[in-house]
Amino acid sequence: MTWTRRALLASLAIPARPSAWIPLFDGQSLTGWKETPFTRRGKVTIEAGTIRLGRGAMTGITYTGEFPRSGYEIEFEATRLEGNDFFAGIVFPVGGSFCSWINGGWDGTVVGLSNLDGNDASENDTSTVRDFVKGRWYRFRLAVAASSIKAYIDGGIVIDVDTTHRKIGLRFDESDLSAPLGFSSYATVAALRGIQYRRLSAG
């Protein structure tokens, strides 16, 4: 078979599908996680099949297992029960760096990535404003590929950024304590459930 024919057949092949979803929370314990040692953090508890992040300056959990650096999706549900700041923050790996996706920050409404090119979620081009209803569960999904980050809330895309020529990093606070993967809330009572991830067909 000639190289040209092989290339043609490859181009016509059905693309590989993402792998199956892998649960990261068993609904009963913090197995695979640890409390993030933030200063003045709130209490982390398991309640009714959820991870409850108590009110503190910042409260969170950090994953202790192996996790891919790129070419993955992670999905979770979160709700803000009390307070008016971010309730669904996630620090995640992006190749050789880390970034965070903030939901409900800056008085409760800002959604965006921190940091891109040194600018946080309230300052860069991923920043949007959204109202979050207290007590309502929202489904969040994040897709990290070699040259892009996409984020969805309840199935609707809210972030779609080409990262090829962007400087990716974390804010100059305690966010790095959540690396490589972690969830956090700020000055709120929040709950998490349904945490799972899968590898994409290509990074």
Secondary structure, DSSP 8 states (H G I E B T S, - for coil): --HHHHHHHHHHS--------EES--SS--TTEEE---TT---EEEETTEEEE-SSSSEEEEE-S---SSSEEEEEEEEEEEESS-S-EEEEEETTEEEEEEEEETTTTEEEEE-BTTB-TTTSTT-EE----TT--EEEEEEEETTEEEEEETTEEEEEEE-TT--B---SSSGGGG-SSEEEESSEEEEEEEEEEEE-S--
